[in-house]
């Protein structure tokens, strides 16, 4: 059974990379959590910019600059709709979720966090939502607290509640775990943080491509995602922030476009969001991101989520039949990530053999070493699925893993 109205074969036609062969076999791409593939619409938007509209934005009065500015700023409006923000001025363009988090730690954090304050993150975090907070805590003599998880890879909210105190300044958690696929109960996490008087930042890098996100409904203070994971280009991303918070934060970097006036005596800063966007931005990728958001919205995030859940259920059942294979991360609420180990075979060896069969998976700690430490393993093999994958491809993965076992048994 396939999700109603979802024609995966038609969708696959939109992605040119999927039409190639690797080592003489059709490519099976299961690494979308690292970076998603790009549809023709995104590729064409970037090509059009460089072929027809290439010019710098915001400061030119000539036609090319005007067209480029309009296309770039239209992406801000699209991102506002994509996240259901109240205003397009709550959308700050960054290089990706990593820079979005670093922007908040470097501006809000340095201004608001004092000695003895506490930052709460979770045991499931990607390194990009650990290291910037560690750096801030070291600088400010603040304390980093960690929400523990259970053996399924689910956060323990009763333990989280115990961590919250008047000293808690920020709760920063991922919406979806990149290593395990766990969908965290961010609405409840945000609610509990606000009751304690803390702000919240949600790393949405793994959620935005796969489910509908409504920052007003969540009441998130900050929410960030990367363009390249939502079927757009690399080097572009979005940081949403509540307007009152952004207005109170100092600039992130100095340079062109983030200023109103400059003299040797004093500089005055531009309005939000431009206050945080110094220098010439990644214009082509910004325009490409707009095309990606249009593409995902046209398909429908609800349809994407439903189809990917079918793939997850099918894949979990299929992989469970392989002797010696253990799933790592079995949360009851889960995105389409199949992370596993096979007894006696290193994940890197699994990935290398699968590659010879044209099956692309990710192996390693997935920039989530504390997660691996929790499960007492060095790494996993991760097959991360997207709406352009099929059940037939999962069957090929199962066949490939059986061959892996033959090689190493």
N, C-alpha and C positions, 0 to 999 in steps of 0.2 A: 504494500500500500504506500502511495506517495501523497504528501500533503496536498489537499485539494487545490486545484488551480496552479500547481507548481510544475513547470515544464523544465526540468533540469537540463535536458539535452539542448533545448533552445538557449538556455542561459550559457551553457558551455561554449556555444558558438560565439559569444561575446568576448571570450578570453583567448587571444591568439597564442599565448604561451602554452596552453593546454593541447595545441595541435601538433606539437613537436614530438620527436622520438629521442630517447636517451639510450645509448648502448643498443640501438636497434629495436627498442620497445617503446610503446606509447607512454608518455610521462604520466605518472600518478603523483599528484602533488598533495602531500599531507603536512605542510609546514606553514599553514596560514597564520598561526599564532605568532610566528617570527616575522613574517611579512606576507600580506595577501597579494594575490595576483591582480592585474589591472585590466579592466575591460577596454574595448576599443574607444568608448566615449571619453575615457580619461586620457588615453594616448592621443586622440585627435584634438582634445582641448589644449594639451601642451604643445602639440605640433602647430596648431593654428596660432598660438601666441608667438612662437618663434618665427613662423613664416610670414605672419600678416601684421601682428599688433605689437611687436617687441619694442618696448620703451619703458622708461622708469615711470613710477606712479606718483600721484599726489602733487607733484610740483610743476609738471609740464602743462603748458597751455595748448600745445599742438595736438593734432587729431590722434596720433598713435598713443600719446600719453593719456589722453582723455579716455580712449577705448580701453586701454590696459587698466587704468584706475577703476573704471566702471565694472569691469569683469572681476577684478580682485575684490572690490568692496561688495560685489554681489555674493561672493562666497561667504562673507561675514554674515550677510542676511540669511543665507542658506544654513549656516552653522547655528544661527540663532533659532531658526525653525526646527532644525534637526534635534537640538537639545531642549526645545521649548523654553528658551531663556526669555526674560521679560523684554530685553532690549538688545539690539545689535552691539551696543557699547559695552555689553558684558562679555563680549567675545574678543579675546586677545589671541593673535596669531603667534605661535611659537614653533620651534623646530620639531617638536613632538612632545609626548607626555613627559618625558624625562626633563625637558627644559621647562615645561609647565610647572612641575613640582619644584625645580630649582628656582624658578622665578618667585614662587610663593615663599620658600624658605629664605631667599635672599632679600626680599623686600618686607613682606608682612612679618616674617620670622625675626629678622634683625631688629625690627621696630618694636615688636610686641612681646617677645620672649625674654624673660629675665632669669637671673640666677635662682635656682630652686623650682622653676616651673617644670611641667612635665608634658611630653609629647607621647601620644599613644598610637602605635601602629599594630600590625598583626603578624602572626607567625607565617602567614601565607605570602608576604610581600615580595615583589620583584625588587632587585637591588636598587632600582631607581627610586623606589619609595622607602628605602632604608637609609642609604648612604647620605643623601642630602640632609635628612633629619639628624643623623648621627653627627654630621659636621656642624649643624646648627647647635646641637646640644653641647658639643665640645667647646664651641666658641662662647656660649652663653652660660656654661656650667649648669645646664638644665639636665633633666633625666629622661631617658627613652624607656617607655614601658611597652610591653608586648602582649597582645591578646593571644592566649594559647589556643591550640586546636586539639581535636580528638583524632583517633586513628583513621577516621573516614576522610579527614581533611576539612572538617567543619569547625568554625570558630565557636568558642565556648562563651556565650553571652553572659552567663552568670559570673564567670571569671572577669569578663570585660567590665561588668558593672562594678566589681570590686576595685578595678584600677582607676575608675573615674573619681576625681576629687576636685576641690576648689583650685588646686594647683594645675589641673589639666587645661592646657591652652589650645591644643589641636588634636584631633583624631584623624589620622590619615590611613585609609585602607583601600585596597583594590576592590573594584566591583566584582571582577571575575579573576580567579587565580590562573596565571598563564601556565603554571607547572602542573596543576591538577584539574583545572576546569571548574572548581568550586564556585558557585554563585553565592556571594556573601549577602546576608540580609541587610543591605546598606540602609534601607529606609529605617529599620529599627536602630541600627548603629548610629545613624545621624540623630534620630529622635533622642536617644539616650545621651549622646554627647551634648546636645543643646540643653537638655534638662540639667546637665552638670555645668553649664555655662561655657562650654568649649565650642570652638569652630570645627568644621569638618572639611577635609579634602578627599575626594574620591578619584582614584586612578581608574579611569574607564577605558584604558587601552584595549582590553580584551572584551569589554562589554559593548561598546559603541558599534562594532561591526555586526553584532549578532542578536541584538535585542533593542527594543525601543527604550530610549532614555528620556526622562522628563525631569529636568533639574528643579522645576518648581514643585512638582509632586514630591520629589525626594527631599526638597528643602536643603540641598547641598550648598555649602558656602563657596566651595571651589570644585570643579569637575574638569578633568583633562583627558584628552585622547590624542592618538597619533594618526595622521592621515594615511600612512602606508599600511596600517592594519585594517583600515576601512575601505580598501580597494582603491586608494588614491596614491599619490606620489610620496616618495621619501622626502625628508627635510621640511615637512610642514605638519603642524598640529594645532590644536585648539586648547586654550585655557579659558573656561568659563569662571567668572567670579561675580559675586553679588556686587552691584554697582557701588553701594556705600563702602564696601571693603576696598574695592579697587581705587576709589577716589581718595581713600585715606592712606594708601600705600605709596611709598617713594618710588621713583623710577628704577627700573632694573638695570639699564645701561644708558650711557650718554651718547649723543650723536645726532645726525640729521633726522628730521621728522618727529622726534619726540620733544621738540622745543617749540615755544612761541617766539621768544626773543632771546638773543644772546648778546651780551656785552662782556667786557673783561671784568666788570664789577659784579654782574649778576646774570643768571639765566632763569627764565621762567619757562615752565613746562606746558606741553600740549595737554589737551583733554584726554580722558580715558576713551578708547583703549590705546590711542596712539602714543601716550606717555610711556608705554612699555614696548614700543616697536621701533627701536633705534635703527637707523641705516636702511639701505636698500634691502627689502625683504626677498624671499624666494617667490617671486611673482608667478612664474610658470607653475610651480607646484601649488601655490594658492589657488590659481585658476583650475588646475587639475583636481584639487580637492573638491571644489564646487561641483565639478562634473561627477565625481565619485559619490558625493552626498545625494545628488540628483538620482544617480543610478540605483543606489540602495533604497532610497525613498520610493522610487517608481516600482521596484519589485515588492517592497513592503517589508518592514522589519518584523512584523508579526508572522508573515509567511516564511521569512528566512529562519526565524527562531523555531517555528513548528517543523520545518523540513530538517533543519540541523538536529533537532531533538530525535527525529526518526533515525537519522544516521547514527547518533550516539547510542540509542537503544540497540540498533542492529549490530553496530560494531562491538559494543560491550558483550553482547551475547556470543558473537562469533569468536572473539578473542578468548573468551573464557573457556573455550573447548580445546585450546592449545595446551598440552601438558607442560607443567613447569612455569607457565606464565602467570604472573601476579599483577593485578591492576593496582596502581598507586594513586589513591584519590578516588573514593567511592561515595562522595557526598550525595545526599538525597536530592539536592538542587544543584544541577551541574550543566555546564556548557559542553559543547562537542569537542572535548579533549580526551584522548585515550593515552594515558601515561602508564607505562608498565615496565616490568623487569622480567627476564627469563632466567631461571636458575642456571648458574654455571656459565653464562654468556654475557660478556660486557656489552653495554649498550652501544659503544662505538663500533664493535664488531658487527652487531645487528644492523646498524645504520649503513656500514660499508657494504655488507652483502646485499642489503635491500637496494642500495643505489645501483648495483650492477643489474638489478631487475627493473630499473627506472622508477623505483618507488622512493620518493623523497620524504624522509622523516627527520625529526630533530633528535639529537642525542646529546646528553650532558646534564648539567645542573639547571639549565634554562634561566640563568641569572636569578636563581632562587636557592642559593646554597643552604640557608637555614631550613628550607623545606626538606631538602635531601638529608640534612643532618637529623631532622626529626624522625625520618623513616629509616635512619641508619643505613643509607645507601649512598654511593658516590654519584649516581646519575640514573636517569631513566631514558627509555625510548619514548618519544612523544609523537603520536599522530594527531595533529590538530586539523579539524575538518571545517569546511566552509560550504556554502550553498551550491558551489559548482562541483562538489564531489558526489559520487554515486555509491550505491550499495555494491555494484559490480567492482568498483575500485577497492572497497573494503574486502571483498572476496579475494582480490589479488594480493592484498596485504596479508591476509591469513595464509594464502598459498605460499607467499614469500617467507613468512615466519616459519612455516613448516620446513621449508628448504634450509633456512638458517639453522634450525635444529639438526637437520641431517648433516650439515657441514661440520658442526661442532660436537655432535654426539659421538 
